[in-house]
Amino acid sequence: MSKKPIVLFVCVHNAGRSQMAAGFMRELSQGKVEVLSAGSAPKDSINPTAVEAMLEVGINIADNVPKVLTSEAVQESDAVVTMGCGDACPFYPGKRYEDWVLDDPAGQGIESVRVIRDDIKARVEKLLAELLS
């Protein structure tokens, strides 16, 4: 039996994009993927508009806590998805890396965050299909 793939989602603040991506991956993978998220400069709490947008699709990320990116998290991951963290993300050979160019939901209204959320969901669905194929 092969081990579950581990996916790490990274953005700057670990308060919006990476938390939404992690929420979708947890929900859509139904336990088939281990999910981590972190930020290069984490905020104190999750973006409330991101929480609201995710609740609209039945996923609660309100209790998540932003975490600092560690090289250990990257090393233990099979796939690392970055979202605007630039050079702050360590690179290790043999890992699958994807850089998703997404608007930052910080300071944006719910309508804009819904668009970002839906884009993230589509990307997570594609990544999940590739990981489990």
C-alpha positions, 0 to 999 in steps of 0.5 A: 500500500502506498502512502498518502501524498502530502501537499503543502500550500504556501502563500505569504500570510497563510490567511487566505489563498493557501487556507482556501486551497488546503480546505478544498484539498481536505474536502475533495480528497476525502482523506486520500491526501495529507494537507499542509499549509504555511506562510512565509510571513503568517498573519495572526488570523485567517482572513474573515472574507476568505472564511465567509467565501468558503462557508458559502461552499460548505467548507469551514476554515474559521478554526485554522491558524496561520503557520510559519513555513518551515523547511521541514514542511517542504521536505516532507511534502510530495507537492509544494504549491506556492501562491505569491511567496516568491524566493521565500519558498525553499526549493528541494530537488525531487519535489513537485512544485507548482506556482499558482498566480492568484490575486491576494484576497486581503482587503478585497470584498466578497465578490472578488474573493469568490472569484479567487475561491472558484479559481483555487477550487478548479486548480485543486481539482486538477492537482488532486486528479493528477496526484491520485491517477 
